[in-house]
Amino acid sequence: MKNSSRFFANRECEYYPCHKGIEEMNCLFCFCPFYLREKCPGKPQYFEKNGKKIKDCTACTFPHRPESYDVIIEWLRKQNQK
């Protein structure tokens, strides 16, 4: 896929690819906008450590899939309308 305003593959990044199993890795949302949210469209795992619930997104590929772009943009748009 060609780099554009909807897709960016940062192949020069020392962590690229940060997730395995994705043919077209979209780095546009390198830091997932859903990370700090309790509910998200991805499939994070949760574990408890020292009595705290911790969100582990290492196996989640949602923000890196090119087809997720529209869902993320729509969610961000709605957040800005509040």
MMTF fields as JSON, N, C-alpha, C and O atoms, coordinates in Angstrom:
{
  "mmtfVersion": "1.0.0",
  "mmtfProducer": "UNKNOWN",
  "numBonds": 327,
  "numAtoms": 328,
  "numGroups": 82,
  "numChains": 1,
  "numModels": 1,
  "chainsPerModel": [1],
  "groupsPerChain": [82],
  "chainIdList": ["A"],
  "bondAtomList": [4, 2, 8, 6, 12, 10, 16, 14, 20, 18, 24, 22, 28, 26, 32, 30, 36, 34, 40, 38, 44, 42, 48, 46, 52, 50, 56, 54, 60, 58, 64, 62, 68, 66, 72, 70, 76, 74, 80, 78, 84, 82, 88, 86, 92, 90, 96, 94, 100, 98, 104, 102, 108, 106, 112, 110, 116, 114, 120, 118, 124, 122, 128, 126, 132, 130, 136, 134, 140, 138, 144, 142, 148, 146, 152, 150, 156, 154, 160, 158, 164, 162, 168, 166, 172, 170, 176, 174, 180, 178, 184, 182, 188, 186, 192, 190, 196, 194, 200, 198, 204, 202, 208, 206, 212, 210, 216, 214, 220, 218, 224, 222, 228, 226, 232, 230, 236, 234, 240, 238, 244, 242, 248, 246, 252, 250, 256, 254, 260, 258, 264, 262, 268, 266, 272, 270, 276, 274, 280, 278, 284, 282, 288, 286, 292, 290, 296, 294, 300, 298, 304, 302, 308, 306, 312, 310, 316, 314, 320, 318, 324, 322],
  "bondOrderList": [1, 1, 1, 1, 1, 1, 1, 1, 1, 1, 1, 1, 1, 1, 1, 1, 1, 1, 1, 1, 1, 1, 1, 1, 1, 1, 1, 1, 1, 1, 1, 1, 1, 1, 1, 1, 1, 1, 1, 1, 1, 1, 1, 1, 1, 1, 1, 1, 1, 1, 1, 1, 1, 1, 1, 1, 1, 1, 1, 1, 1, 1, 1, 1, 1, 1, 1, 1, 1, 1, 1, 1, 1, 1, 1, 1, 1, 1, 1, 1, 1],
  "groupList": [{"groupName": "MET", "atomNameList": ["N", "CA", "C", "O"], "elementList": ["N", "C", "C", "O"], "formalChargeList": [0, 0, 0, 0], "bondAtomList": [1, 0, 2, 1, 3, 2], "bondOrderList": [1, 1, 2], "singleLetterCode": "M", "chemCompType": "L-PEPTIDE LINKING"}, {"groupName": "LYS", "atomNameList": ["N", "CA", "C", "O"], "elementList": ["N", "C", "C", "O"], "formalChargeList": [0, 0, 0, 0], "bondAtomList": [1, 0, 2, 1, 3, 2], "bondOrderList": [1, 1, 2], "singleLetterCode": "K", "chemCompType": "L-PEPTIDE LINKING"}, {"groupName": "ASN", "atomNameList": ["N", "CA", "C", "O"], "elementList": ["N", "C", "C", "O"], "formalChargeList": [0, 0, 0, 0], "bondAtomList": [1, 0, 2, 1, 3, 2], "bondOrderList": [1, 1, 2], "singleLetterCode": "N", "chemCompType": "L-PEPTIDE LINKING"}, {"groupName": "SER", "atomNameList": ["N", "CA", "C", "O"], "elementList": ["N", "C", "C", "O"], "formalChargeList": [0, 0, 0, 0], "bondAtomList": [1, 0, 2, 1, 3, 2], "bondOrderList": [1, 1, 2], "singleLetterCode": "S", "chemCompType": "L-PEPTIDE LINKING"}, {"groupName": "ARG", "atomNameList": ["N", "CA", "C", "O"], "elementList": ["N", "C", "C", "O"], "formalChargeList": [0, 0, 0, 0], "bondAtomList": [1, 0, 2, 1, 3, 2], "bondOrderList": [1, 1, 2], "singleLetterCode": "R", "chemCompType": "L-PEPTIDE LINKING"}, {"groupName": "PHE", "atomNameList": ["N", "CA", "C", "O"], "elementList": ["N", "C", "C", "O"], "formalChargeList": [0, 0, 0, 0], "bondAtomList": [1, 0, 2, 1, 3, 2], "bondOrderList": [1, 1, 2], "singleLetterCode": "F", "chemCompType": "L-PEPTIDE LINKING"}, {"groupName": "ALA", "atomNameList": ["N", "CA", "C", "O"], "elementList": ["N", "C", "C", "O"], "formalChargeList": [0, 0, 0, 0], "bondAtomList": [1, 0, 2, 1, 3, 2], "bondOrderList": [1, 1, 2], "singleLetterCode": "A", "chemCompType": "L-PEPTIDE LINKING"}, {"groupName": "GLU", "atomNameList": ["N", "CA", "C", "O"], "elementList": ["N", "C", "C", "O"], "formalChargeList": [0, 0, 0, 0], "bondAtomList": [1, 0, 2, 1, 3, 2], "bondOrderList": [1, 1, 2], "singleLetterCode": "E", "chemCompType": "L-PEPTIDE LINKING"}, {"groupName": "CYS", "atomNameList": ["N", "CA", "C", "O"], "elementList": ["N", "C", "C", "O"], "formalChargeList": [0, 0, 0, 0], "bondAtomList": [1, 0, 2, 1, 3, 2], "bondOrderList": [1, 1, 2], "singleLetterCode": "C", "chemCompType": "L-PEPTIDE LINKING"}, {"groupName": "TYR", "atomNameList": ["N", "CA", "C", "O"], "elementList": ["N", "C", "C", "O"], "formalChargeList": [0, 0, 0, 0], "bondAtomList": [1, 0, 2, 1, 3, 2], "bondOrderList": [1, 1, 2], "singleLetterCode": "Y", "chemCompType": "L-PEPTIDE LINKING"}, {"groupName": "PRO", "atomNameList": ["N", "CA", "C", "O"], "elementList": ["N", "C", "C", "O"], "formalChargeList": [0, 0, 0, 0], "bondAtomList": [1, 0, 2, 1, 3, 2], "bondOrderList": [1, 1, 2], "singleLetterCode": "P", "chemCompType": "L-PEPTIDE LINKING"}, {"groupName": "HIS", "atomNameList": ["N", "CA", "C", "O"], "elementList": ["N", "C", "C", "O"], "formalChargeList": [0, 0, 0, 0], "bondAtomList": [1, 0, 2, 1, 3, 2], "bondOrderList": [1, 1, 2], "singleLetterCode": "H", "chemCompType": "L-PEPTIDE LINKING"}, {"groupName": "GLY", "atomNameList": ["N", "CA", "C", "O"], "elementList": ["N", "C", "C", "O"], "formalChargeList": [0, 0, 0, 0], "bondAtomList": [1, 0, 2, 1, 3, 2], "bondOrderList": [1, 1, 2], "singleLetterCode": "G", "chemCompType": "PEPTIDE LINKING"}, {"groupName": "ILE", "atomNameList": ["N", "CA", "C", "O"], "elementList": ["N", "C", "C", "O"], "formalChargeList": [0, 0, 0, 0], "bondAtomList": [1, 0, 2, 1, 3, 2], "bondOrderList": [1, 1, 2], "singleLetterCode": "I", "chemCompType": "L-PEPTIDE LINKING"}, {"groupName": "LEU", "atomNameList": ["N", "CA", "C", "O"], "elementList": ["N", "C", "C", "O"], "formalChargeList": [0, 0, 0, 0], "bondAtomList": [1, 0, 2, 1, 3, 2], "bondOrderList": [1, 1, 2], "singleLetterCode": "L", "chemCompType": "L-PEPTIDE LINKING"}, {"groupName": "GLN", "atomNameList": ["N", "CA", "C", "O"], "elementList": ["N", "C", "C", "O"], "formalChargeList": [0, 0, 0, 0], "bondAtomList": [1, 0, 2, 1, 3, 2], "bondOrderList": [1, 1, 2], "singleLetterCode": "Q", "chemCompType": "L-PEPTIDE LINKING"}, {"groupName": "ASP", "atomNameList": ["N", "CA", "C", "O"], "elementList": ["N", "C", "C", "O"], "formalChargeList": [0, 0, 0, 0], "bondAtomList": [1, 0, 2, 1, 3, 2], "bondOrderList": [1, 1, 2], "singleLetterCode": "D", "chemCompType": "L-PEPTIDE LINKING"}, {"groupName": "THR", "atomNameList": ["N", "CA", "C", "O"], "elementList": ["N", "C", "C", "O"], "formalChargeList": [0, 0, 0, 0], "bondAtomList": [1, 0, 2, 1, 3, 2], "bondOrderList": [1, 1, 2], "singleLetterCode": "T", "chemCompType": "L-PEPTIDE LINKING"}, {"groupName": "VAL", "atomNameList": ["N", "CA", "C", "O"], "elementList": ["N", "C", "C", "O"], "formalChargeList": [0, 0, 0, 0], "bondAtomList": [1, 0, 2, 1, 3, 2], "bondOrderList": [1, 1, 2], "singleLetterCode": "V", "chemCompType": "L-PEPTIDE LINKING"}, {"groupName": "TRP", "atomNameList": ["N", "CA", "C", "O"], "elementList": ["N", "C", "C", "O"], "formalChargeList": [0, 0, 0, 0], "bondAtomList": [1, 0, 2, 1, 3, 2], "bondOrderList": [1, 1, 2], "singleLetterCode": "W", "chemCompType": "L-PEPTIDE LINKING"}],
  "groupTypeList": [0, 1, 2, 3, 3, 4, 5, 5, 6, 2, 4, 7, 8, 7, 9, 9, 10, 8, 11, 1, 12, 13, 7, 7, 0, 2, 8, 14, 5, 8, 5, 8, 10, 5, 9, 14, 4, 7, 1, 8, 10, 12, 1, 10, 15, 9, 5, 7, 1, 2, 12, 1, 1, 13, 1, 16, 8, 17, 6, 8, 17, 5, 10, 11, 4, 10, 7, 3, 9, 16, 18, 13, 13, 7, 19, 14, 4, 1, 15, 2, 15, 1],
  "groupIdList": [1, 2, 3, 4, 5, 6, 7, 8, 9, 10, 11, 12, 13, 14, 15, 16, 17, 18, 19, 20, 21, 22, 23, 24, 25, 26, 27, 28, 29, 30, 31, 32, 33, 34, 35, 36, 37, 38, 39, 40, 41, 42, 43, 44, 45, 46, 47, 48, 49, 50, 51, 52, 53, 54, 55, 56, 57, 58, 59, 60, 61, 62, 63, 64, 65, 66, 67, 68, 69, 70, 71, 72, 73, 74, 75, 76, 77, 78, 79, 80, 81, 82],
  "secStructList": [7, 7, 7, 7, 1, 1, 7, 7, 7, 7, 6, 6, 1, 6, 6, 7, 1, 1, 1, 1, 1, 7, 1, 1, 7, 7, 7, 6, 6, 1, 1, 7, 6, 6, 6, 6, 7, 1, 1, 7, 1, 1, 7, 7, 3, 3, 3, 3, 3, 6, 6, 3, 3, 3, 3, 3, 7, 6, 6, 7, 7, 4, 4, 4, 1, 4, 4, 4, 2, 2, 2, 2, 2, 2, 2, 2, 2, 2, 2, 2, 6, 7],
  "xCoordList": [0.846, 0.0, 0.9, 1.944, 0.506, 1.278, 1.018, -0.12, 2.061, 1.895, 0.984, 1.094, 0.088, -0.87, -1.365, -0.812, -2.402, -2.977, -3.745, -4.051, -4.057, -4.801, -3.916, -4.346, -2.7, -1.83, -0.377, 0.051, 0.379, 1.805, 2.532, 2.257, 3.439, 4.252, 5.652, 6.39, 6.011, 7.319, 8.311, 8.647, 8.757, 9.663, 11.04, 11.832, 11.332, 12.617, 12.589, 13.636, 11.433, 11.297, 11.997, 11.904, 12.694, 13.406, 12.455, 12.88, 11.194, 10.213, 9.355, 8.537, 9.537, 8.711, 9.124, 10.317, 8.202, 6.779, 6.591, 7.201, 5.758, 5.548, 4.565, 4.509, 3.8, 2.862, 3.075, 3.308, 2.993, 3.15, 1.788, 0.756, 1.796, 0.566, -0.191, -1.301, 0.376, -0.28, 0.571, 1.756, -0.046, 0.678, 0.966, 2.081, -0.026, 0.109, -0.006, -1.115, 1.118, 1.148, 0.984, 1.842, -0.124, -0.368, 0.165, -0.328, 1.167, 1.801, 1.19, 1.651, 0.17, -0.443, -0.915, -0.788, -1.458, -1.907, -0.973, -1.409, 0.29, 1.308, 0.911, 0.945, 0.538, -0.023, -1.529, -2.13, -2.125, -3.561, -4.393, -4.2, -5.32, -6.165, -7.141, -7.754, -7.29, -8.196, -7.487, -8.139, -6.177, -5.419, -5.929, -6.048, -6.226, -6.671, -8.168, -8.674, -8.862, -10.31, -10.572, -9.87, -11.584, -11.98, -12.496, -12.139, -13.351, -13.923, -13.244, -13.024, -12.918, -12.316, -12.696, -13.086, -12.59, -12.978, -11.935, -12.195, -10.776, -9.74, -10.013, -11.089, -9.031, -9.175, -8.016, -7.166, -7.997, -6.914, -7.118, -8.223, -6.043, -6.087, -5.944, -5.363, -6.465, -6.337, -5.725, -6.038, -4.86, -4.324, -4.217, -4.264, -4.074, -4.002, -2.607, -2.02, -2.096, -0.788, -0.837, -1.202, -0.472, -0.481, -1.838, -1.92, -2.899, -4.255, -4.751, -5.834, -3.971, -4.377, -4.664, -3.961, -5.707, -6.07, -5.236, -5.247, -4.52, -3.634, -4.072, -4.324, -4.159, -4.565, -3.316, -2.358, -3.344, -2.222, -2.68, -3.502, -2.148, -2.561, -1.542, -1.629, -0.593, 0.47, -0.045, 0.583, -1.164, -1.711, -2.795, -3.338, -3.11, -4.154, -3.569, -2.554, -4.203, -3.736, -4.722, -4.487, -5.81, -6.865, -6.374, -6.693, -5.611, -5.231, -4.23, -4.009, -3.626, -2.599, -3.134, -2.415, -4.395, -4.991, -5.53, -6.271, -5.172, -5.623, -7.142, -7.608, -7.907, -9.373, -9.95, -11.142, -9.148, -9.622, -9.6, -10.144, -8.983, -8.83, -10.165, -10.255, -11.192, -12.476, -13.127, -13.726, -13.016, -13.594, -12.904, -13.566, -11.592, -10.828, -11.134, -11.346, -11.16, -11.45, -12.854, -13.046, -13.822, -15.194, -15.263, -15.939, -14.577, -14.555, -13.919, -14.443, -12.796, -12.139, -13.038, -13.079, -13.749, -14.676, -15.759, -16.089, -16.311, -17.368, -16.824, -17.528, -15.599, -14.997, -14.838, -14.98, -14.546, -14.354, -15.672, -15.667, -16.784, -18.091, -18.688, -19.692, -18.095, -18.635, -18.321, -18.699],
  "yCoordList": [-1.166, 0.0, 1.24, 1.252, 2.25, 3.481, 4.416, 4.539, 5.069, 6.047, 7.178, 7.649, 7.609, 8.666, 9.288, 9.023, 10.113, 10.704, 9.67, 9.916, 8.511, 7.449, 6.278, 5.415, 6.252, 5.101, 5.548, 6.315, 5.053, 5.342, 4.144, 3.761, 3.562, 2.453, 2.986, 3.314, 3.07, 3.587, 2.423, 1.955, 1.98, 0.829, 1.132, 0.216, 2.399, 2.794, 2.727, 2.837, 2.553, 2.497, 1.248, 0.172, 1.401, 0.262, -0.825, -1.964, -0.503, -1.473, -2.077, -2.96, -1.608, -2.089, -3.501, -3.766, -4.388, -4.3, -4.563, -5.475, -3.773, -3.906, -5.026, -5.48, -5.466, -6.586, -7.564, -7.163, -8.831, -9.85, -10.209, -10.052, -10.688, -11.166, -10.133, -10.41, -8.95, -7.931, -7.726, -7.403, -7.916, -7.749, -6.279, -5.931, -5.422, -3.982, -3.276, -3.021, -2.958, -2.333, -0.821, -0.146, -0.29, 1.152, 1.752, 1.443, 2.605, 3.234, 4.591, 5.265, 4.994, 6.303, 6.488, 7.575, 5.431, 5.478, 4.62, 3.694, 4.938, 4.186, 4.097, 3.017, 5.219, 5.209, 5.178, 6.136, 4.092, 3.892, 4.916, 5.08, 5.612, 6.585, 5.939, 6.636, 4.621, 3.915, 3.394, 2.855, 3.541, 2.928, 3.333, 2.484, 4.592, 5.061, 4.863, 5.233, 4.293, 4.047, 2.647, 1.694, 2.541, 1.231, 0.334, -0.839, 0.926, 0.174, 0.615, 1.804, -0.361, -0.039, -1.132, -2.226, -0.856, -1.844, -2.951, -3.925, -2.807, -3.835, -4.979, -5.075, -5.834, -6.981, -7.021, -7.91, -6.048, -6.038, -7.141, -7.648, -7.485, -8.402, -7.558, -6.474, -8.045, -7.338, -8.286, -9.477, -7.747, -8.534, -7.624, -6.398, -8.251, -7.492, -7.621, -8.702, -6.486, -6.473, -5.486, -4.324, -5.95, -5.113, -4.451, -3.297, -5.196, -4.697, -3.731, -3.163, -3.535, -2.624, -3.41, -4.366, -2.992, -3.594, -2.927, -1.703, -3.73, -3.202, -3.707, -4.897, -2.789, -3.1, -3.458, -2.687, -4.62, -5.088, -5.206, -6.061, -4.35, -4.301, -4.945, -4.769, -5.678, -6.216, -7.157, -7.283, -7.818, -8.73, -8.078, -8.72, -6.818, -6.108, -5.441, -4.748, -5.652, -5.068, -4.053, -3.52, -3.781, -2.931, -1.597, -1.301, -0.77, 0.536, 0.446, 1.435, -0.7, -0.86, -1.437, -1.489, -1.871, -2.396, -1.235, -0.405, -1.159, -0.042, 0.162, 1.299, -0.91, -0.79, -0.188, 0.12, -0.011, 0.576, 2.104, 2.741, 2.682, 4.148, 4.879, 5.78, 4.514, 5.219, 5.116, 6.081, 3.957, 3.775, 4.695, 5.324, 4.775, 5.613, 7.094, 7.834, 7.523, 8.927, 9.305, 10.385, 8.445, 8.723, 8.832, 9.717, 7.951, 7.995, 9.307, 9.953, 9.699, 10.956, 12.154, 13.102, 12.111, 13.192, 13.329, 14.441, 12.204, 12.229, 12.737, 13.452, 12.388, 12.858, 14.365, 14.995, 14.943, 16.386, 17.161, 18.38, 16.481, 17.128, 17.211, 17.894, 16.539, 16.526, 17.801, 17.96],
  "zCoordList": [0.0, 0.0, 0.0, 0.653, -0.712, -0.847, 0.342, 0.793, 0.846, 1.921, 1.458, 0.326, 2.337, 2.015, 3.321, 4.388, 3.233, 4.442, 5.269, 6.436, 4.67, 5.356, 5.78, 6.546, 5.287, 5.536, 5.534, 4.672, 6.52, 6.561, 7.164, 8.301, 6.427, 6.929, 7.206, 6.278, 8.464, 8.855, 8.939, 10.027, 7.808, 7.738, 8.307, 8.529, 8.546, 9.128, 10.664, 11.302, 11.245, 12.704, 13.239, 12.647, 14.357, 14.933, 15.435, 15.624, 15.652, 16.14, 15.03, 15.288, 13.808, 12.692, 12.313, 12.164, 12.158, 12.52, 14.008, 14.565, 14.639, 16.083, 16.421, 17.563, 15.442, 15.622, 14.477, 13.337, 14.788, 13.76, 13.168, 13.822, 11.936, 11.321, 10.508, 10.052, 10.312, 9.493, 8.251, 8.337, 7.108, 5.854, 5.561, 5.174, 5.74, 5.515, 6.86, 7.33, 7.479, 8.803, 8.67, 8.1, 9.2, 9.178, 10.475, 11.56, 10.357, 11.524, 11.857, 12.778, 11.128, 11.333, 12.774, 13.337, 13.367, 14.759, 15.608, 16.293, 15.552, 16.298, 17.767, 18.357, 18.353, 19.698, 19.536, 19.05, 19.937, 19.726, 20.494, 21.699, 19.817, 20.509, 21.492, 22.3, 21.431, 22.345, 23.589, 24.484, 23.664, 24.757, 26.135, 27.018, 26.331, 27.644, 27.891, 28.95, 26.941, 27.065, 27.605, 27.268, 28.44, 28.968, 27.845, 27.743, 27.002, 25.886, 24.595, 24.366, 23.761, 22.472, 21.477, 21.885, 20.199, 19.192, 18.989, 18.282, 19.599, 19.491, 20.449, 21.039, 20.591, 21.48, 22.482, 22.43, 23.389, 24.377, 25.423, 25.614, 26.073, 27.197, 28.457, 28.417, 29.561, 30.828, 31.85, 31.88, 32.674, 33.778, 34.992, 34.887, 36.123, 37.354, 37.947, 37.985, 38.408, 39.045, 40.198, 40.019, 41.364, 42.574, 42.786, 43.205, 42.49, 42.691, 41.628, 41.766, 40.568, 39.497, 38.228, 37.898, 37.523, 36.237, 35.145, 35.009, 34.376, 33.343, 31.982, 31.797, 31.036, 29.663, 28.856, 28.796, 28.248, 27.437, 25.988, 25.658, 25.131, 23.728, 22.784, 21.569, 23.326, 22.475, 21.398, 20.347, 21.63, 20.627, 19.763, 18.863, 20.03, 19.289, 18.049, 18.127, 16.926, 15.664, 15.085, 14.0, 15.785, 15.245, 14.674, 13.523, 15.417, 14.865, 13.729, 13.03, 13.528, 12.493, 11.186, 10.187, 11.19, 9.959, 9.139, 9.665, 7.854, 7.007, 7.018, 6.95, 7.101, 7.063, 8.347, 8.385, 9.392, 10.648, 10.635, 11.537, 9.635, 9.572, 9.754, 10.587, 9.0, 9.058, 10.433, 10.907, 11.076, 12.41, 13.41, 14.235, 13.341, 14.267, 14.043, 15.004, 12.798, 12.489, 12.951, 13.51, 12.731, 13.168, 14.691, 15.216, 15.397, 16.853, 17.334, 18.242, 16.731, 17.105, 16.824, 17.608, 15.718, 15.369, 16.436, 16.85, 16.88, 17.889, 19.219, 19.932, 19.567, 20.815, 20.834, 21.882, 19.685, 19.59, 19.587, 19.756, 19.401, 19.39, 20.797, 21.001, 21.745, 23.116, 23.842, 25.002]
}
